[in-house]
Amino acid sequence: MDHKPTYYEFFAGGGMARAGLGEGWRCLFANDFDRKKAESYRANWGGEELLVGDVREISTAQLPGRADLVWASFPCQDLSLAGAGAGLKGERSGTFWPFWDLMKALRKEGRAPSLIVLENVCGALTSHGGKDFIKICEALAKEGYKFGALVIDAALFVPQSRPRLFIIAARDDIAVPSSLLRHCERSEAIQSEGLFQTRALVSAHETLPIALRNSWLWWNLPPPPPRNTSLTDMIEDAPSDIEWRSVKDTNALIAMMSEVNLAKIAEAKRAGRKMVGTLYRRTRYQNGEKIQRAEARFDEVAGCLRTPAGGSSRQFVLVADKGRVRSRLMSARETARLMGLPDEYILPENYNEAYHLTGDGVVVPVVRHIAASLLEPLLNACVVREAA
């Protein structure tokens, strides 16, 4: 008999949450609307548990068994700084609500999952003046969950700056071990002493009504071991899907830089060794007008991967060596490495589809750390309690 903990994976993409949970967990059900992403999910995990389609059209009859965990990395576009500010009323991020209707229906059937993890951009804390975050917390509390949140930057695990919000909820009848909680009376102490409790998170918590704060848990997530990989480790000299740009095109990128970024280029040239960095083209305001700027970094950490809706959202690789600078787009495999995926992970052959898949995912070792440090101990405590 298989005693592995079970889970449903909503908004599954290419199955990066599944990769992070690992072989010690058993997937009962997975769903995503995007058929291209679903092809990658099938290529890597098989399609037995996968249902491709709109979450609005799923019924609880299609959800087998009773899952110990539900993981939902619901769409971030309407909650992100790059979005139009629609929040949970938006067409994409608003799919949280039909997903939540399924969770409510499972509870009525006596199949409420023990644990729920909601992952999104940190903009979810401040969207609509914090009202969207309050609504999510209200939804959890009404269905009998205690909950807390963590802001985890993937840069602790992989060389990519990618802070994300993780709301972790446990059913009310689960006895949470004291070791999994932080015990501070004042929110200031929570922020000053916690690696994963940011000022924005503490501020969002302070705006919650008293009734919701009574359901709040300050999770005690230990720091991971020091990261032992750098951006240079991820970058290839000759990727198969991307070519280095011409000197003219590279100079055109450099010409878009401010004095601050030009100084970074000059410093990298003077370093006396190969320096690997990244670059994004961003729209900035100058004298009331929009201009496009190229912004570089050479700190051995990539910028946050984004879905390539337009050319400016694709990240460039810069290499400064022997007094010259080369540039190219980041390859699909490099983006996968920055998400913590192994090189054995099968990517789409189309570059844009691969970039979209990785840029829209959750970082694998972050999921593993949450699972090992919180989710698995919580479920083990449930088993011990039931046995007693």
N, C-alpha and C positions, 0 to 999 in steps of 0.2 A: 504494500500500500504506500502511495506517495504522500509523505507528510510535509512536503514543501509548502510554505505559505503561498497563497494565491492572490492574483490581482487582475483588475481590468485596467487597460491602458487607453485612455481617451485622448483624442487629438495626437495620435501616436506618431505621425510623421514617419521617419525611417526606423523607429523603434529604439531611440537612444535611451529612453527610460528603461526599456527592456534590457539593453546592453548593460546599463548601470546596476540594475537589480541583480542580474547575473543568473547563473545556473542554479543557485539555491532557491530560486523562486519559480513558480509555475504560472504562466499566463493563461487565463481562462477566456479572455475576450480583448480584442483591440479594434479601434475604430479611427478612421480618418476620412475626411471628405475628398482630399486631393488624390486623384488616381495615379499621378506620376510618383508621388511619395509612396503610395501603396505598392507600386511595382518594386521599389527598393526594399520596402518592408518584407515583401514576399521573397525577394532574392536572398535576403539575409536570414529570415526567420521562418520561412514557409508561410502559407496562407490559411492554415487550418482555423486559427482563432480570429482572423482579420475580417471585419465587415467594412466595406468601402461604401460610404454614403453620408448623408447629412445627419448629424446627431439629432436633429429635430424629428427625424422619421424612425428613430430607434425605439423599440418598446422593451420593457423589462423581460418579456418572454424570450427575447434574443440574448439575454445575459444569463449564462449558465451558472448554476450553483450559487454559492455565497462567497464573495471575495473578501480576503483579509484586508486588502488594500485597493483603493482606487487612486490612480495617478492621472492627473489632468493638467497638461500644459496647454491651457486654452489660449486662443489667438490673442496676440498682444497689440496688434496694429492700432486699435482705437484707444489704447491706454498708454502708448509710447509717446515720447516727445515728438517723434516724427509724424505722428498721426494727426487727425483733425480734431481731436478732443471729444469724440463722441462717447468715449468711455464704454460702460456696460450697456449703453443704449445703442451702440454701434452694430453694424451688420456682422462684423467679425468677432470682436470681443464679446458682443452680446450673446454669442452662442453658449456662454457660460450658463445662461438661464435654462435652455432646454436640457443641457447636461444636468443641471441641478434638479430639474423636474424628475429625471431618472433616479437620482439619489433619494428624493422624497418618496417616489413610488416604491423603491426597494425597501425603505423603512416600513412602509405600510404593509409590505409583504413579509416583514420579519427577516429581511435579508440585508439590513444596513451594514455596510462594510465597517470593520473595526477601525480602520485608518483611512484618511483621505489626505492626499498631497495636491495642492494647487500651486502651479508654477507660472510666473509671469514676470514682466519687466517691473522695475521699481516704480515706474510711473503709476502703477496700480495703487500705490499708497497715497498719491496726491490727486489722482484724477477726480475732476469735479469737486475740487476743494476737500478731498478726502471722503466724500460721500460714497463713492463706489467701494472703497475699502470697508466702510461701515456696513454697506449692504451685503458684502460677502460674509462678513463676520456675523451679521444678523441671520443670514441664511444657514450658516453652520450651527449657530446656537439654537435656532428654532427646531432643527432636526436632531437635537440632543448630542451635540459635539462640544468638547472643550478644544481650544485651539490656541496656537501661537504662531509666530512668524520669524523667519530668519532672512537676512540679506547676505547672500554668499557670492563673493567675487570668484569667478573661475580661475583668476590669476593665481590663486593659492594652489591650484592643482595642475593647470596647464598654462603655457605662456600666451594667454589671451585675457585682456581686460574685459570682463563680462559679468557685472553684478546683476543678480536676479533675486526676485522675491520668492520665497518658498513658505506657503502657509501650510502648516502641518496640524491636522485635527485628529483627535482620538475620541471615540464614542464615550459618552458619559459613564457607562458602566465599567470602563477599563480603569483599573487602579494603576496610575502612572507612578513608577518607582521614583523615589525622591532623588536618586542619583541622576535622573534625566532632566531635572529641573534646576533652574537658577533661583536662589532665594535672596531677593533684595527687596527692601521695603520701598526704596525710592527709585524712580525711573532714571534719575541721573546716574545712580550707581550701576544700573543695568547697562547704560550706554558706555560709561567710562571703563567698565571692567569686561565688556563683552566684545568679542571679535565680530560677531554676526548681528549685533543689535546696533544699528546705525542711528544717527540723529533723526533721520527721516522716519525710521520705524518707531522709535520712541515717541516722536511727535504724533504719529498716526495713532499709536496706542492711547495717548493722552486725550485724543478727540473722541474716543469711544464712549458711549453712554456707560454709566456705572454697571448696568446689568450685563453688558457685554464684557466689561473689564473683569467681572466676576467669573467669566468663562475662559479668561485668558490664561495661557501658560507661557512662562519664559523658558523656552527649551535650552537645555545645557548641551550644546554641541561642542565637542572638543576640537581644537585646531588640528588640521591634518599634519602629517610629517612635512618637513620642508620640501618644496618642489625641487626636483633634480634635473629638470629639462629647461632649455632656453629656446627662444625663437630660432636661433641658428640651427638647433638640432632638428627643427621641423622643415627647414627650407632646403629645396633641391637645387643643385647647380644647373640641371637641364631637365625640367619637367616635360612630360610627354605632351601635355595639352596646352601649353602656353609658351610663347616665344618672348625673348627679351626685346624690348622696344629699341628703336633706333636712337642714336645720339640726339637727333633733332627732337624727337618726341619726348625724350627724357628731359632735355633742356626746356621744353615747353612746360613740363610739369614744374620744374624748379622755378621757372619764371612766374608761376602763380603763387609763390610763397611770400609770406611776410618776412620782415627782417629777423624775427625770432626764429622762424623755421629755416631761413637761409643760414643762420648761425649754427643750427644743428647740422646742416649739410657740411659746412666748413669744418666743424669740429670732427665730424666722422672722417673726413678726408685726411685730417691731420693725425688720426689715431695711430698710424703706423701698423695697423693690422686690418683684416677684413671686418667691416662693421655691417651688420644686417639690421635693417629697420623696415618700417611699414609706412604707408601713406594713404590718406583719404582725401578726396576732393570734397570740400564742404562749402555751402553757401553762407556767406557772412555779410553783415551790414557795415558799410563804410560811408560816412557822410550821408546817411539816410538812403543809400542805394545798395542793392544786392550785388555782390561780386562773388566769384568763385575763387576759393583759396585752396591751395594744397598744403596739408598739414602733416608733418613727418614726426616720427619718434624713433629713437635708437636706444631704447632701454631694455631690449631683449624681450619685450612683450608686445604682441600684436594688439591692434585696436579691436573693438568688439565687432565680430562678424555680423553682417546684416543681410537680409534677403535682397537680391539684386533687382529691385524694381526699376532702377535706372542706372546709368553708367557711374554716377557719383557714389553709389552705395557699394561698389566693388573696391576691395582693398588691394593696394599695390605693395609689392616687395621692392625694397631699395637695398642695393649692395654698394657700399663705398669701399674701394680697395685700390691701392697704389695711385691715389690722387684722382681717380675717376669714379663716376657714379653710374650704375646701371639700374634700370627699372623694368618691371613687368607686372602684370596682374598676378595675384596669388593663385596657385593652381588648386584644382578641386581636391586633390589628395592632401595638400597642405592645410586646407580648411578643415578637412576631416580629422587630421592629426590635432589641430587646435581645439577640436571638440572632444578629444580623448578617444576617438575611434581607432581601432587597430588598422593596420594597412591591409588586413584580410577583409575588411568590410567592403562590400561590393557597392560601388557608386554608380549613378547613372552615367552613361557614356556622354550625354550632352552636358557641356560645361555649365550652362546656366541652370539646368535642372539639378546638377550636383551641388552647385553653390547655394541654390535655394533650399535644398534639403538640409545642408549643414548649417547654414546661417539661421535657419528657423528652428533649430533643435535645442535640446538641453544637454549640457556638458556631462559626459558619461561618468567621470570620476567624482563629480559632485553628487550625482545620484547614489553612487556606491557608498560614499561617505555618510550621507544621510541614512541610507538603509542600514549600514553596519552600526552606526552610532545611536540611532533613534528607533527606526522602524522595527528592526529585528529584536532589539531588547524589549520594546513595547509588546510585541507579539509573544515573545518568550515569557514575559511576565503574565500574560493572559493564560498561557498554557499551564504554568505553575499554579496559578490561582484556581483554575478549573480542576486540576489534579488534586489539589488540597481539599 
